[in-house]
């Protein structure tokens, strides 16, 4: 599920660049592996959160290394990459985040239902919210929806919407010549003072000061 995040790359340069890799899950492949009777049972999940970090084991690291090595021999990718990705999926399913991945693949899980609402919020973050209306979309009671949403995201739906709005506002001010008042209304705020107050609470400085500071950071040090 989509969760608003803030990240920072501490060390990176042209000679030693930061390498990031994202692998999108094939839900059909996960379901196939889950149906295999030889698949070991999942480990106990420590947290219901929708985002977590897990230990990278040596076999898993070797799989990712093999996947990256295939970039040097692109003709081999269509034949060899699917097998490597299947092995990565298998090792994740039997790892410490296996239960979380099984929930992702389960269409009827509560996590999947909340993910649907998160996708909706991402596309409609400027809209006014009523918890009852969101809960109705996934056929939950308002109290049950609120509980499961907070368990997965560590935020209430309104807090989540606020995070989306503020992150979008920061991105706009950093990349476009727009003042804080205009951006505040653009992302759905009705009060500029409330926008400034909540922006400062999240990012540690008022919009103008925060954006000025970000623009002064050398390119190689930016997140």
C-alpha positions as CSV (number, residue, x, y, z in Angstrom):
1,X,0.0,0.0,0.0
2,X,1.1,3.6,-0.6
3,X,2.4,5.3,2.5
4,X,3.8,8.8,2.6
5,X,7.5,8.7,3.6
6,X,10.4,11.0,4.0
7,X,13.9,9.6,3.2
8,X,17.4,11.0,3.2
9,X,20.5,9.7,1.5
10,X,23.4,10.4,3.9
11,X,26.3,9.7,1.6
12,X,26.4,9.7,-2.2
13,X,28.6,11.1,-5.0
14,X,29.3,10.6,-8.7
15,X,32.1,8.2,-7.8
16,X,30.1,6.3,-5.1
17,X,26.5,6.7,-6.1
18,X,23.5,5.6,-4.0
19,X,21.9,2.5,-5.5
20,X,18.2,2.0,-5.0
21,X,16.1,-1.0,-6.3
22,X,12.4,-1.6,-6.2
23,X,10.8,-4.9,-7.1
24,X,7.1,-5.0,-7.8
25,X,5.3,-8.1,-6.6
26,X,3.6,-10.4,-9.0
27,X,0.4,-11.2,-7.0
28,X,-0.4,-14.2,-9.2
29,X,3.0,-15.7,-8.6
30,X,2.7,-15.2,-4.8
31,X,-0.7,-16.9,-4.8
32,X,0.8,-19.8,-6.8
33,X,3.6,-20.2,-4.2
34,X,1.1,-19.9,-1.3
35,X,-0.9,-22.7,-2.8
36,X,2.1,-25.1,-2.9
37,X,1.8,-27.5,0.0
38,X,5.6,-27.7,0.3
39,X,5.8,-24.0,1.3
40,X,6.9,-23.7,5.0
41,X,4.4,-21.9,7.2
42,X,5.0,-18.2,7.8
43,X,6.8,-16.9,10.8
44,X,4.9,-14.9,13.4
45,X,4.5,-11.3,12.3
46,X,5.8,-8.8,14.8
47,X,3.7,-5.8,13.7
48,X,0.5,-5.2,11.7
49,X,2.0,-2.1,10.1
50,X,1.8,-1.6,6.4
51,X,5.5,-0.9,6.1
52,X,8.4,-2.6,7.8
53,X,12.0,-3.5,7.3
54,X,13.4,-7.0,7.4
55,X,16.8,-8.7,7.6
56,X,18.5,-9.3,4.2
57,X,19.8,-12.9,4.3
58,X,22.8,-14.0,2.2
59,X,20.6,-16.2,-0.2
60,X,18.3,-13.2,-0.7
61,X,21.1,-10.8,-1.3
62,X,22.7,-13.3,-3.8
63,X,19.3,-13.4,-5.7
64,X,19.3,-9.6,-6.1
65,X,23.0,-9.6,-7.1
66,X,22.2,-12.1,-9.8
67,X,19.3,-10.0,-11.0
68,X,21.5,-6.9,-11.3
69,X,24.2,-9.0,-13.0
70,X,21.7,-9.8,-15.8
71,X,21.7,-6.1,-16.8
72,X,25.2,-6.8,-18.3
73,X,23.7,-9.6,-20.5
74,X,20.3,-8.2,-21.5
75,X,19.6,-11.1,-23.9
76,X,19.5,-13.4,-20.9
77,X,16.9,-11.4,-19.0
78,X,13.7,-12.9,-20.5
79,X,14.9,-16.4,-19.8
80,X,16.7,-16.1,-16.5
81,X,15.1,-13.1,-14.7
82,X,11.7,-14.8,-14.1
83,X,13.3,-17.7,-12.2
84,X,15.4,-15.4,-10.1
85,X,12.3,-13.2,-9.2
86,X,10.4,-16.4,-8.3
87,X,13.2,-17.4,-5.9
88,X,13.2,-13.8,-4.4
89,X,9.5,-14.1,-3.9
90,X,9.9,-17.6,-2.3
91,X,12.6,-16.4,0.1
92,X,10.5,-13.4,1.1
93,X,7.5,-15.6,1.8
94,X,9.6,-17.8,4.2
95,X,11.3,-14.8,5.8
96,X,10.4,-12.6,8.7
97,X,8.0,-10.6,6.5
98,X,6.3,-13.6,4.9
99,X,3.0,-13.2,6.7
100,X,2.8,-9.5,5.5
101,X,3.4,-10.6,1.9
102,X,0.7,-13.2,2.1
103,X,-1.7,-10.6,3.3
104,X,-0.8,-8.4,0.4
105,X,-1.7,-11.2,-2.0
106,X,-5.0,-12.0,-0.2
107,X,-7.8,-10.1,-1.9
108,X,-10.2,-10.4,1.1
109,X,-7.7,-9.5,3.8
110,X,-8.3,-6.4,5.9
111,X,-5.0,-5.1,4.7
112,X,-6.1,-5.3,1.1
113,X,-9.3,-3.4,1.9
114,X,-7.4,-0.6,3.6
115,X,-4.9,-0.5,0.7
116,X,-7.9,0.3,-1.6
117,X,-8.8,3.2,0.6
118,X,-5.3,4.5,0.7
119,X,-5.2,4.4,-3.1
120,X,-8.4,6.4,-3.1
121,X,-7.0,8.9,-0.6
122,X,-3.9,9.3,-2.7
123,X,-6.0,10.4,-5.7
124,X,-8.5,12.5,-3.7
125,X,-6.3,14.0,-0.9
126,X,-7.9,17.5,-1.5
127,X,-11.4,16.2,-0.8
128,X,-13.3,16.5,2.5
129,X,-13.4,13.3,4.5
130,X,-16.0,11.4,6.4
131,X,-14.9,8.2,8.1
132,X,-18.4,6.7,7.6
133,X,-18.1,7.2,3.8
134,X,-14.6,5.6,3.7
135,X,-15.7,2.7,5.8
136,X,-18.7,2.1,3.5
137,X,-16.5,1.7,0.5
138,X,-15.0,-1.4,2.1
139,X,-18.1,-2.6,3.8
140,X,-16.7,-2.0,7.4
141,X,-18.2,-0.3,10.4
142,X,-16.7,3.1,11.1
143,X,-15.0,1.9,14.3
144,X,-13.6,-1.2,12.7
145,X,-12.3,0.7,9.7
146,X,-10.7,3.3,11.9
147,X,-9.0,0.6,14.0
148,X,-7.6,-1.4,11.1
149,X,-6.5,1.8,9.3
150,X,-4.5,3.0,12.3
151,X,-3.0,-0.5,12.9
152,X,-1.6,-0.6,9.4
153,X,-0.5,3.0,8.9
154,X,0.1,4.2,12.5
155,X,-2.2,7.2,11.6
156,X,-5.8,8.0,11.5
157,X,-7.4,8.6,8.1
158,X,-7.4,12.4,8.7
159,X,-3.7,12.3,9.8
160,X,-2.9,10.3,6.7
161,X,-4.6,12.8,4.5
162,X,-2.8,15.6,6.2
163,X,0.6,13.9,5.5
164,X,-0.3,13.5,1.8
165,X,-1.3,17.1,1.5
166,X,1.8,18.4,3.2
167,X,4.2,16.2,1.3
168,X,2.5,17.3,-2.0
169,X,2.7,21.0,-0.9
170,X,6.4,20.6,-0.1
171,X,7.1,19.0,-3.5
172,X,5.3,21.7,-5.4
173,X,7.1,24.6,-3.6
174,X,10.4,22.9,-4.1
175,X,9.9,22.4,-7.9
176,X,7.7,25.2,-8.9
177,X,7.6,29.0,-8.3
178,X,4.6,29.0,-6.0
179,X,4.0,30.8,-2.7
180,X,2.7,29.0,0.4
181,X,-0.7,30.6,0.4
182,X,-1.5,29.4,-3.2
183,X,-0.1,25.9,-2.5
184,X,-2.1,25.7,0.7
185,X,-5.4,26.1,-1.1
186,X,-4.3,23.9,-4.0
187,X,-3.7,20.9,-1.7
188,X,-7.1,21.3,0.0
189,X,-6.5,23.6,3.0
190,X,-9.1,26.3,3.7
191,X,-6.9,28.2,6.2
192,X,-3.3,29.3,5.4
193,X,-2.5,29.7,9.1
194,X,-3.5,26.1,9.8
195,X,-1.4,25.0,6.8
196,X,1.7,26.9,8.1
197,X,1.2,25.5,11.6
198,X,0.9,21.9,10.5
199,X,3.7,22.3,7.9
200,X,6.0,23.5,10.6
201,X,5.0,20.7,13.0
202,X,5.8,18.1,10.4
203,X,8.9,19.5,8.7
204,X,10.4,21.5,11.6
205,X,10.3,25.0,9.9
206,X,7.7,27.3,8.2
207,X,7.3,26.7,4.5
208,X,9.5,29.5,3.2
209,X,12.4,28.7,5.5
210,X,12.1,25.0,4.9
211,X,12.2,25.3,1.1
212,X,15.0,27.8,1.2
213,X,17.1,25.4,3.3
214,X,16.3,22.5,1.0
215,X,17.4,24.5,-2.1
216,X,20.7,25.3,-0.4
217,X,21.6,21.6,0.0
218,X,24.1,20.4,-2.6
219,X,22.5,18.2,-5.3
220,X,24.6,15.1,-4.2
221,X,23.3,15.4,-0.7
222,X,19.6,15.7,-1.4
223,X,17.1,12.9,-0.7
